[in-house]
Amino acid sequence: MESGPWFLRLLWRMPQLPKKKVRYFMRLGDYYLEKENDAAARFCYRKAQELADRIGAVHYLKKTNDRLSNL
């Protein structure tokens, strides 16, 4: 099983439109970054990046790559 808090893994499994899920996990990553929880932020950004890559959303891929490089 992947690392990350259990509730983030649960949120990941909930059905939602892919682009909305990417945006939601990006916002969660920003939230955890503000709270200085780098591990949870990295988990959220990587999940958003994985989904953006899967659906071919280049804009979100660039955003997640930028935020992951700043961690």
PDB file with SEQRES, HELIX, SHEET and CRYST1 records, atoms N, CA, C and O in Angstrom:
SEQRES   1 A   71  MET GLU SER GLY PRO TRP PHE LEU ARG LEU LEU TRP ARG          
SEQRES   2 A   71  MET PRO GLN LEU PRO LYS LYS LYS VAL ARG TYR PHE MET          
SEQRES   3 A   71  ARG LEU GLY ASP TYR TYR LEU GLU LYS GLU ASN ASP ALA          
SEQRES   4 A   71  ALA ALA ARG PHE CYS TYR ARG LYS ALA GLN GLU LEU ALA          
SEQRES   5 A   71  ASP ARG ILE GLY ALA VAL HIS TYR LEU LYS LYS THR ASN          
SEQRES   6 A   71  ASP ARG LEU SER ASN LEU                                      
HELIX    1 AA1 TRP A    6  ARG A   13  1                                   8    
HELIX    2 AA2 PRO A   18  GLU A   34  1                                  17    
HELIX    3 AA3 ASP A   38  ILE A   55  1                                  18    
HELIX    4 AA4 VAL A   58  SER A   69  1                                  12    
CRYST1    1.000    1.000    1.000  90.00  90.00  90.00 P 1           1          
ATOM      1  N   MET A   1       0.847  -1.186   0.000  1.00  0.00           N  
ATOM      2  CA  MET A   1       0.000   0.000   0.000  1.00  0.00           C  
ATOM      3  C   MET A   1       0.884   1.238   0.000  1.00  0.00           C  
ATOM      4  O   MET A   1       1.990   1.223   0.540  1.00  0.00           O  
ATOM      5  N   GLU A   2       0.396   2.292  -0.600  1.00  0.00           N  
ATOM      6  CA  GLU A   2       1.165   3.523  -0.705  1.00  0.00           C  
ATOM      7  C   GLU A   2       1.201   4.253   0.628  1.00  0.00           C  
ATOM      8  O   GLU A   2       0.329   4.088   1.480  1.00  0.00           O  
ATOM      9  N   SER A   3       2.240   5.066   0.778  1.00  0.00           N  
ATOM     10  CA  SER A   3       2.345   5.844   2.010  1.00  0.00           C  
ATOM     11  C   SER A   3       1.384   7.026   1.940  1.00  0.00           C  
ATOM     12  O   SER A   3       0.911   7.394   0.865  1.00  0.00           O  
ATOM     13  N   GLY A   4       1.111   7.599   3.074  1.00  0.00           N  
ATOM     14  CA  GLY A   4       0.180   8.716   3.170  1.00  0.00           C  
ATOM     15  C   GLY A   4      -0.846   8.424   4.240  1.00  0.00           C  
ATOM     16  O   GLY A   4      -1.156   7.265   4.514  1.00  0.00           O  
ATOM     17  N   PRO A   5      -1.372   9.467   4.842  1.00  0.00           N  
ATOM     18  CA  PRO A   5      -2.397   9.261   5.873  1.00  0.00           C  
ATOM     19  C   PRO A   5      -3.585   8.473   5.321  1.00  0.00           C  
ATOM     20  O   PRO A   5      -3.906   8.551   4.135  1.00  0.00           O  
ATOM     21  N   TRP A   6      -4.211   7.732   6.189  1.00  0.00           N  
ATOM     22  CA  TRP A   6      -5.305   6.847   5.769  1.00  0.00           C  
ATOM     23  C   TRP A   6      -6.458   7.615   5.139  1.00  0.00           C  
ATOM     24  O   TRP A   6      -7.087   7.127   4.201  1.00  0.00           O  
ATOM     25  N   PHE A   7      -6.745   8.820   5.648  1.00  0.00           N  
ATOM     26  CA  PHE A   7      -7.877   9.568   5.090  1.00  0.00           C  
ATOM     27  C   PHE A   7      -7.559  10.107   3.702  1.00  0.00           C  
ATOM     28  O   PHE A   7      -8.472  10.291   2.897  1.00  0.00           O  
ATOM     29  N   LEU A   8      -6.282  10.367   3.401  1.00  0.00           N  
ATOM     30  CA  LEU A   8      -5.932  10.778   2.041  1.00  0.00           C  
ATOM     31  C   LEU A   8      -6.078   9.615   1.069  1.00  0.00           C  
ATOM     32  O   LEU A   8      -6.511   9.798  -0.069  1.00  0.00           O  
ATOM     33  N   ARG A   9      -5.717   8.427   1.521  1.00  0.00           N  
ATOM     34  CA  ARG A   9      -5.913   7.248   0.675  1.00  0.00           C  
ATOM     35  C   ARG A   9      -7.393   6.989   0.463  1.00  0.00           C  
ATOM     36  O   ARG A   9      -7.802   6.566  -0.618  1.00  0.00           O  
ATOM     37  N   LEU A  10      -8.197   7.240   1.486  1.00  0.00           N  
ATOM     38  CA  LEU A  10      -9.645   7.069   1.361  1.00  0.00           C  
ATOM     39  C   LEU A  10     -10.223   8.092   0.381  1.00  0.00           C  
ATOM     40  O   LEU A  10     -11.051   7.745  -0.462  1.00  0.00           O  
ATOM     41  N   LEU A  11      -9.793   9.345   0.488  1.00  0.00           N  
ATOM     42  CA  LEU A  11     -10.253  10.374  -0.441  1.00  0.00           C  
ATOM     43  C   LEU A  11      -9.863  10.042  -1.871  1.00  0.00           C  
ATOM     44  O   LEU A  11     -10.606  10.331  -2.809  1.00  0.00           O  
ATOM     45  N   TRP A  12      -8.694   9.434  -2.033  1.00  0.00           N  
ATOM     46  CA  TRP A  12      -8.244   9.082  -3.375  1.00  0.00           C  
ATOM     47  C   TRP A  12      -9.163   8.046  -4.009  1.00  0.00           C  
ATOM     48  O   TRP A  12      -9.381   8.073  -5.220  1.00  0.00           O  
ATOM     49  N   ARG A  13      -9.696   7.147  -3.218  1.00  0.00           N  
ATOM     50  CA  ARG A  13     -10.540   6.072  -3.748  1.00  0.00           C  
ATOM     51  C   ARG A  13     -11.980   6.513  -4.007  1.00  0.00           C  
ATOM     52  O   ARG A  13     -12.719   5.814  -4.700  1.00  0.00           O  
ATOM     53  N   MET A  14     -12.388   7.655  -3.467  1.00  0.00           N  
ATOM     54  CA  MET A  14     -13.759   8.121  -3.679  1.00  0.00           C  
ATOM     55  C   MET A  14     -13.951   8.539  -5.138  1.00  0.00           C  
ATOM     56  O   MET A  14     -13.071   9.169  -5.724  1.00  0.00           O  
ATOM     57  N   PRO A  15     -15.097   8.192  -5.722  1.00  0.00           N  
ATOM     58  CA  PRO A  15     -15.324   8.549  -7.130  1.00  0.00           C  
ATOM     59  C   PRO A  15     -15.510  10.055  -7.298  1.00  0.00           C  
ATOM     60  O   PRO A  15     -16.226  10.708  -6.538  1.00  0.00           O  
ATOM     61  N   GLN A  16     -14.845  10.573  -8.309  1.00  0.00           N  
ATOM     62  CA  GLN A  16     -14.924  11.988  -8.616  1.00  0.00           C  
ATOM     63  C   GLN A  16     -14.402  12.172 -10.038  1.00  0.00           C  
ATOM     64  O   GLN A  16     -13.634  11.341 -10.524  1.00  0.00           O  
ATOM     65  N   LEU A  17     -14.798  13.225 -10.696  1.00  0.00           N  
ATOM     66  CA  LEU A  17     -14.273  13.504 -12.030  1.00  0.00           C  
ATOM     67  C   LEU A  17     -12.766  13.726 -11.941  1.00  0.00           C  
ATOM     68  O   LEU A  17     -12.297  14.357 -10.994  1.00  0.00           O  
ATOM     69  N   PRO A  18     -12.002  13.222 -12.902  1.00  0.00           N  
ATOM     70  CA  PRO A  18     -10.545  13.273 -12.800  1.00  0.00           C  
ATOM     71  C   PRO A  18      -9.964  14.673 -12.631  1.00  0.00           C  
ATOM     72  O   PRO A  18      -9.085  14.870 -11.793  1.00  0.00           O  
ATOM     73  N   LYS A  19     -10.433  15.644 -13.404  1.00  0.00           N  
ATOM     74  CA  LYS A  19      -9.872  16.993 -13.286  1.00  0.00           C  
ATOM     75  C   LYS A  19     -10.214  17.615 -11.939  1.00  0.00           C  
ATOM     76  O   LYS A  19      -9.401  18.343 -11.370  1.00  0.00           O  
ATOM     77  N   LYS A  20     -11.398  17.340 -11.429  1.00  0.00           N  
ATOM     78  CA  LYS A  20     -11.769  17.855 -10.112  1.00  0.00           C  
ATOM     79  C   LYS A  20     -10.912  17.218  -9.027  1.00  0.00           C  
ATOM     80  O   LYS A  20     -10.524  17.874  -8.060  1.00  0.00           O  
ATOM     81  N   LYS A  21     -10.622  15.935  -9.197  1.00  0.00           N  
ATOM     82  CA  LYS A  21      -9.792  15.236  -8.219  1.00  0.00           C  
ATOM     83  C   LYS A  21      -8.370  15.792  -8.230  1.00  0.00           C  
ATOM     84  O   LYS A  21      -7.751  15.935  -7.175  1.00  0.00           O  
ATOM     85  N   VAL A  22      -7.851  16.105  -9.417  1.00  0.00           N  
ATOM     86  CA  VAL A  22      -6.511  16.692  -9.523  1.00  0.00           C  
ATOM     87  C   VAL A  22      -6.485  18.039  -8.808  1.00  0.00           C  
ATOM     88  O   VAL A  22      -5.581  18.312  -8.018  1.00  0.00           O  
ATOM     89  N   ARG A  23      -7.475  18.872  -9.085  1.00  0.00           N  
ATOM     90  CA  ARG A  23      -7.537  20.191  -8.435  1.00  0.00           C  
ATOM     91  C   ARG A  23      -7.681  20.056  -6.917  1.00  0.00           C  
ATOM     92  O   ARG A  23      -7.055  20.797  -6.160  1.00  0.00           O  
ATOM     93  N   TYR A  24      -8.499  19.120  -6.488  1.00  0.00           N  
ATOM     94  CA  TYR A  24      -8.722  18.912  -5.058  1.00  0.00           C  
ATOM     95  C   TYR A  24      -7.430  18.484  -4.362  1.00  0.00           C  
ATOM     96  O   TYR A  24      -7.100  18.997  -3.293  1.00  0.00           O  
ATOM     97  N   PHE A  25      -6.704  17.554  -4.961  1.00  0.00           N  
ATOM     98  CA  PHE A  25      -5.466  17.104  -4.340  1.00  0.00           C  
ATOM     99  C   PHE A  25      -4.375  18.164  -4.421  1.00  0.00           C  
ATOM    100  O   PHE A  25      -3.490  18.198  -3.565  1.00  0.00           O  
ATOM    101  N   MET A  26      -4.417  19.021  -5.422  1.00  0.00           N  
ATOM    102  CA  MET A  26      -3.473  20.140  -5.462  1.00  0.00           C  
ATOM    103  C   MET A  26      -3.763  21.110  -4.313  1.00  0.00           C  
ATOM    104  O   MET A  26      -2.842  21.600  -3.660  1.00  0.00           O  
ATOM    105  N   ARG A  27      -5.045  21.380  -4.072  1.00  0.00           N  
ATOM    106  CA  ARG A  27      -5.401  22.261  -2.953  1.00  0.00           C  
ATOM    107  C   ARG A  27      -5.027  21.632  -1.620  1.00  0.00           C  
ATOM    108  O   ARG A  27      -4.548  22.317  -0.717  1.00  0.00           O  
ATOM    109  N   LEU A  28      -5.249  20.314  -1.498  1.00  0.00           N  
ATOM    110  CA  LEU A  28      -4.839  19.636  -0.273  1.00  0.00           C  
ATOM    111  C   LEU A  28      -3.330  19.711  -0.077  1.00  0.00           C  
ATOM    112  O   LEU A  28      -2.855  19.915   1.040  1.00  0.00           O  
ATOM    113  N   GLY A  29      -2.585  19.548  -1.150  1.00  0.00           N  
ATOM    114  CA  GLY A  29      -1.129  19.671  -1.075  1.00  0.00           C  
ATOM    115  C   GLY A  29      -0.706  21.055  -0.628  1.00  0.00           C  
ATOM    116  O   GLY A  29       0.214  21.198   0.178  1.00  0.00           O  
ATOM    117  N   ASP A  30      -1.375  22.081  -1.149  1.00  0.00           N  
ATOM    118  CA  ASP A  30      -1.078  23.454  -0.722  1.00  0.00           C  
ATOM    119  C   ASP A  30      -1.391  23.644   0.763  1.00  0.00           C  
ATOM    120  O   ASP A  30      -0.636  24.289   1.491  1.00  0.00           O  
ATOM    121  N   TYR A  31      -2.500  23.081   1.195  1.00  0.00           N  
ATOM    122  CA  TYR A  31      -2.894  23.181   2.594  1.00  0.00           C  
ATOM    123  C   TYR A  31      -1.840  22.537   3.505  1.00  0.00           C  
ATOM    124  O   TYR A  31      -1.421  23.128   4.500  1.00  0.00           O  
ATOM    125  N   TYR A  32      -1.423  21.323   3.149  1.00  0.00           N  
ATOM    126  CA  TYR A  32      -0.435  20.628   3.975  1.00  0.00           C  
ATOM    127  C   TYR A  32       0.931  21.305   3.905  1.00  0.00           C  
ATOM    128  O   TYR A  32       1.695  21.248   4.868  1.00  0.00           O  
ATOM    129  N   LEU A  33       1.241  21.930   2.802  1.00  0.00           N  
ATOM    130  CA  LEU A  33       2.495  22.660   2.691  1.00  0.00           C  
ATOM    131  C   LEU A  33       2.491  23.868   3.622  1.00  0.00           C  
ATOM    132  O   LEU A  33       3.508  24.177   4.243  1.00  0.00           O  
ATOM    133  N   GLU A  34       1.352  24.553   3.721  1.00  0.00           N  
ATOM    134  CA  GLU A  34       1.228  25.677   4.651  1.00  0.00           C  
ATOM    135  C   GLU A  34       1.346  25.211   6.099  1.00  0.00           C  
ATOM    136  O   GLU A  34       1.889  25.926   6.942  1.00  0.00           O  
ATOM    137  N   LYS A  35       0.841  24.018   6.387  1.00  0.00           N  
ATOM    138  CA  LYS A  35       0.898  23.462   7.741  1.00  0.00           C  
ATOM    139  C   LYS A  35       2.244  22.783   8.028  1.00  0.00           C  
ATOM    140  O   LYS A  35       2.444  22.199   9.093  1.00  0.00           O  
ATOM    141  N   GLU A  36       3.160  22.872   7.057  1.00  0.00           N  
ATOM    142  CA  GLU A  36       4.515  22.312   7.167  1.00  0.00           C  
ATOM    143  C   GLU A  36       4.519  20.799   7.336  1.00  0.00           C  
ATOM    144  O   GLU A  36       5.372  20.246   8.031  1.00  0.00           O  
ATOM    145  N   ASN A  37       3.562  20.133   6.696  1.00  0.00           N  
ATOM    146  CA  ASN A  37       3.525  18.681   6.665  1.00  0.00           C  
ATOM    147  C   ASN A  37       3.965  18.269   5.253  1.00  0.00           C  
ATOM    148  O   ASN A  37       3.140  18.010   4.376  1.00  0.00           O  
ATOM    149  N   ASP A  38       5.284  18.217   5.062  1.00  0.00           N  
ATOM    150  CA  ASP A  38       5.830  17.975   3.732  1.00  0.00           C  
ATOM    151  C   ASP A  38       5.488  16.599   3.188  1.00  0.00           C  
ATOM    152  O   ASP A  38       5.281  16.448   1.984  1.00  0.00           O  
ATOM    153  N   ALA A  39       5.425  15.599   4.050  1.00  0.00           N  
ATOM    154  CA  ALA A  39       5.136  14.240   3.580  1.00  0.00           C  
ATOM    155  C   ALA A  39       3.721  14.158   3.003  1.00  0.00           C  
ATOM    156  O   ALA A  39       3.525  13.575   1.936  1.00  0.00           O  
ATOM    157  N   ALA A  40       2.750  14.724   3.683  1.00  0.00           N  
ATOM    158  CA  ALA A  40       1.371  14.699   3.187  1.00  0.00           C  
ATOM    159  C   ALA A  40       1.242  15.558   1.933  1.00  0.00           C  
ATOM    160  O   ALA A  40       0.524  15.188   1.005  1.00  0.00           O  
ATOM    161  N   ALA A  41       1.924  16.694   1.894  1.00  0.00           N  
ATOM    162  CA  ALA A  41       1.886  17.549   0.705  1.00  0.00           C  
ATOM    163  C   ALA A  41       2.481  16.817  -0.490  1.00  0.00           C  
ATOM    164  O   ALA A  41       1.925  16.860  -1.587  1.00  0.00           O  
ATOM    165  N   ARG A  42       3.599  16.153  -0.283  1.00  0.00           N  
ATOM    166  CA  ARG A  42       4.235  15.407  -1.365  1.00  0.00           C  
ATOM    167  C   ARG A  42       3.324  14.280  -1.864  1.00  0.00           C  
ATOM    168  O   ARG A  42       3.231  14.038  -3.068  1.00  0.00           O  
ATOM    169  N   PHE A  43       2.653  13.594  -0.931  1.00  0.00           N  
ATOM    170  CA  PHE A  43       1.712  12.533  -1.302  1.00  0.00           C  
ATOM    171  C   PHE A  43       0.600  13.091  -2.183  1.00  0.00           C  
ATOM    172  O   PHE A  43       0.271  12.507  -3.216  1.00  0.00           O  
ATOM    173  N   CYS A  44       0.022  14.219  -1.778  1.00  0.00           N  
ATOM    174  CA  CYS A  44      -1.082  14.825  -2.544  1.00  0.00           C  
ATOM    175  C   CYS A  44      -0.614  15.267  -3.927  1.00  0.00           C  
ATOM    176  O   CYS A  44      -1.298  15.030  -4.923  1.00  0.00           O  
ATOM    177  N   TYR A  45       0.552  15.910  -3.989  1.00  0.00           N  
ATOM    178  CA  TYR A  45       1.061  16.368  -5.276  1.00  0.00           C  
ATOM    179  C   TYR A  45       1.385  15.196  -6.201  1.00  0.00           C  
ATOM    180  O   TYR A  45       1.135  15.270  -7.403  1.00  0.00           O  
ATOM    181  N   ARG A  46       1.933  14.128  -5.657  1.00  0.00           N  
ATOM    182  CA  ARG A  46       2.281  12.976  -6.497  1.00  0.00           C  
ATOM    183  C   ARG A  46       1.028  12.279  -7.023  1.00  0.00           C  
ATOM    184  O   ARG A  46       0.998  11.834  -8.170  1.00  0.00           O  
ATOM    185  N   LYS A  47      -0.007  12.184  -6.185  1.00  0.00           N  
ATOM    186  CA  LYS A  47      -1.254  11.579  -6.649  1.00  0.00           C  
ATOM    187  C   LYS A  47      -1.889  12.447  -7.738  1.00  0.00           C  
ATOM    188  O   LYS A  47      -2.402  11.928  -8.729  1.00  0.00           O  
ATOM    189  N   ALA A  48      -1.853  13.769  -7.550  1.00  0.00           N  
ATOM    190  CA  ALA A  48      -2.392  14.678  -8.563  1.00  0.00           C  
ATOM    191  C   ALA A  48      -1.583  14.555  -9.853  1.00  0.00           C  
ATOM    192  O   ALA A  48      -2.147  14.570 -10.947  1.00  0.00           O  
ATOM    193  N   GLN A  49      -0.278  14.434  -9.726  1.00  0.00           N  
ATOM    194  CA  GLN A  49       0.585  14.287 -10.893  1.00  0.00           C  
ATOM    195  C   GLN A  49       0.306  12.972 -11.623  1.00  0.00           C  
ATOM    196  O   GLN A  49       0.257  12.932 -12.853  1.00  0.00           O  
ATOM    197  N   GLU A  50       0.129  11.919 -10.865  1.00  0.00           N  
ATOM    198  CA  GLU A  50      -0.163  10.605 -11.456  1.00  0.00           C  
ATOM    199  C   GLU A  50      -1.467  10.638 -12.256  1.00  0.00           C  
ATOM    200  O   GLU A  50      -1.533  10.124 -13.372  1.00  0.00           O  
ATOM    201  N   LEU A  51      -2.494  11.242 -11.677  1.00  0.00           N  
ATOM    202  CA  LEU A  51      -3.780  11.305 -12.364  1.00  0.00           C  
ATOM    203  C   LEU A  51      -3.725  12.251 -13.566  1.00  0.00           C  
ATOM    204  O   LEU A  51      -4.301  11.954 -14.613  1.00  0.00           O  
ATOM    205  N   ALA A  52      -3.039  13.379 -13.425  1.00  0.00           N  
ATOM    206  CA  ALA A  52      -2.917  14.314 -14.541  1.00  0.00           C  
ATOM    207  C   ALA A  52      -2.175  13.670 -15.701  1.00  0.00           C  
ATOM    208  O   ALA A  52      -2.510  13.911 -16.861  1.00  0.00           O  
ATOM    209  N   ASP A  53      -1.186  12.865 -15.404  1.00  0.00           N  
ATOM    210  CA  ASP A  53      -0.463  12.158 -16.450  1.00  0.00           C  
ATOM    211  C   ASP A  53      -1.364  11.135 -17.129  1.00  0.00           C  
ATOM    212  O   ASP A  53      -1.323  10.969 -18.348  1.00  0.00           O  
ATOM    213  N   ARG A  54      -2.163  10.465 -16.347  1.00  0.00           N  
ATOM    214  CA  ARG A  54      -3.056   9.432 -16.883  1.00  0.00           C  
ATOM    215  C   ARG A  54      -4.117  10.021 -17.816  1.00  0.00           C  
ATOM    216  O   ARG A  54      -4.461   9.410 -18.827  1.00  0.00           O  
ATOM    217  N   ILE A  55      -4.638  11.212 -17.478  1.00  0.00           N  
ATOM    218  CA  ILE A  55      -5.693  11.798 -18.313  1.00  0.00           C  
ATOM    219  C   ILE A  55      -5.132  12.761 -19.363  1.00  0.00           C  
ATOM    220  O   ILE A  55      -5.875  13.264 -20.205  1.00  0.00           O  
ATOM    221  N   GLY A  56      -3.834  13.013 -19.314  1.00  0.00           N  
ATOM    222  CA  GLY A  56      -3.209  13.868 -20.318  1.00  0.00           C  
ATOM    223  C   GLY A  56      -3.446  15.348 -20.104  1.00  0.00           C  
ATOM    224  O   GLY A  56      -3.520  16.107 -21.070  1.00  0.00           O  
ATOM    225  N   ALA A  57      -3.566  15.768 -18.869  1.00  0.00           N  
ATOM    226  CA  ALA A  57      -3.777  17.177 -18.549  1.00  0.00           C  
ATOM    227  C   ALA A  57      -2.413  17.853 -18.352  1.00  0.00           C  
ATOM    228  O   ALA A  57      -1.870  17.879 -17.247  1.00  0.00           O  
ATOM    229  N   VAL A  58      -1.878  18.392 -19.442  1.00  0.00           N  
ATOM    230  CA  VAL A  58      -0.526  18.954 -19.439  1.00  0.00           C  
ATOM    231  C   VAL A  58      -0.422  20.143 -18.486  1.00  0.00           C  
ATOM    232  O   VAL A  58       0.595  20.302 -17.811  1.00  0.00           O  
ATOM    233  N   HIS A  59      -1.435  20.962 -18.423  1.00  0.00           N  
ATOM    234  CA  HIS A  59      -1.419  22.132 -17.535  1.00  0.00           C  
ATOM    235  C   HIS A  59      -1.207  21.711 -16.079  1.00  0.00           C  
ATOM    236  O   HIS A  59      -0.402  22.310 -15.365  1.00  0.00           O  
ATOM    237  N   TYR A  60      -1.927  20.689 -15.648  1.00  0.00           N  
ATOM    238  CA  TYR A  60      -1.793  20.227 -14.269  1.00  0.00           C  
ATOM    239  C   TYR A  60      -0.469  19.503 -14.048  1.00  0.00           C  
ATOM    240  O   TYR A  60       0.078  19.541 -12.945  1.00  0.00           O  
ATOM    241  N   LEU A  61       0.048  18.851 -15.072  1.00  0.00           N  
ATOM    242  CA  LEU A  61       1.362  18.219 -14.950  1.00  0.00           C  
ATOM    243  C   LEU A  61       2.436  19.266 -14.683  1.00  0.00           C  
ATOM    244  O   LEU A  61       3.311  19.066 -13.840  1.00  0.00           O  
ATOM    245  N   LYS A  62       2.368  20.382 -15.402  1.00  0.00           N  
ATOM    246  CA  LYS A  62       3.344  21.453 -15.194  1.00  0.00           C  
ATOM    247  C   LYS A  62       3.222  22.023 -13.784  1.00  0.00           C  
ATOM    248  O   LYS A  62       4.228  22.286 -13.126  1.00  0.00           O  
ATOM    249  N   LYS A  63       1.992  22.213 -13.326  1.00  0.00           N  
ATOM    250  CA  LYS A  63       1.785  22.758 -11.983  1.00  0.00           C  
ATOM    251  C   LYS A  63       2.325  21.823 -10.902  1.00  0.00           C  
ATOM    252  O   LYS A  63       3.002  22.263  -9.973  1.00  0.00           O  
ATOM    253  N   THR A  64       2.024  20.538 -11.029  1.00  0.00           N  
ATOM    254  CA  THR A  64       2.483  19.591 -10.010  1.00  0.00           C  
ATOM    255  C   THR A  64       3.993  19.432 -10.050  1.00  0.00           C  
ATOM    256  O   THR A  64       4.628  19.327  -9.000  1.00  0.00           O  
ATOM    257  N   ASN A  65       4.583  19.412 -11.242  1.00  0.00           N  
ATOM    258  CA  ASN A  65       6.043  19.329 -11.328  1.00  0.00           C  
ATOM    259  C   ASN A  65       6.707  20.529 -10.680  1.00  0.00           C  
ATOM    260  O   ASN A  65       7.726  20.395 -10.003  1.00  0.00           O  
ATOM    261  N   ASP A  66       6.123  21.704 -10.891  1.00  0.00           N  
ATOM    262  CA  ASP A  66       6.665  22.929 -10.287  1.00  0.00           C  
ATOM    263  C   ASP A  66       6.594  22.873  -8.766  1.00  0.00           C  
ATOM    264  O   ASP A  66       7.554  23.217  -8.077  1.00  0.00           O  
ATOM    265  N   ARG A  67       5.461  22.440  -8.257  1.00  0.00           N  
ATOM    266  CA  ARG A  67       5.297  22.390  -6.794  1.00  0.00           C  
ATOM    267  C   ARG A  67       6.135  21.298  -6.164  1.00  0.00           C  
ATOM    268  O   ARG A  67       6.646  21.474  -5.057  1.00  0.00           O  
ATOM    269  N   LEU A  68       6.287  20.172  -6.845  1.00  0.00           N  
ATOM    270  CA  LEU A  68       7.139  19.109  -6.303  1.00  0.00           C  
ATOM    271  C   LEU A  68       8.609  19.500  -6.325  1.00  0.00           C  
ATOM    272  O   LEU A  68       9.370  19.088  -5.449  1.00  0.00           O  
ATOM    273  N   SER A  69       9.016  20.282  -7.305  1.00  0.00           N  
ATOM    274  CA  SER A  69      10.421  20.708  -7.361  1.00  0.00           C  
ATOM    275  C   SER A  69      10.731  21.730  -6.263  1.00  0.00           C  
ATOM    276  O   SER A  69      11.886  21.879  -5.865  1.00  0.00           O  
ATOM    277  N   ASN A  70       9.708  22.432  -5.775  1.00  0.00           N  
ATOM    278  CA  ASN A  70       9.926  23.417  -4.711  1.00  0.00           C  
ATOM    279  C   ASN A  70       9.923  22.808  -3.318  1.00  0.00           C  
ATOM    280  O   ASN A  70      10.245  23.495  -2.348  1.00  0.00           O  
ATOM    281  N   LEU A  71       9.564  21.526  -3.198  1.00  0.00           N  
ATOM    282  CA  LEU A  71       9.554  20.883  -1.880  1.00  0.00           C  
ATOM    283  C   LEU A  71      10.922  20.595  -1.449  1.00  0.00           C  
ATOM    284  O   LEU A  71      11.126  20.053  -0.363  1.00  0.00           O  
TER     285      LEU A  71                                                      
END                                                                             
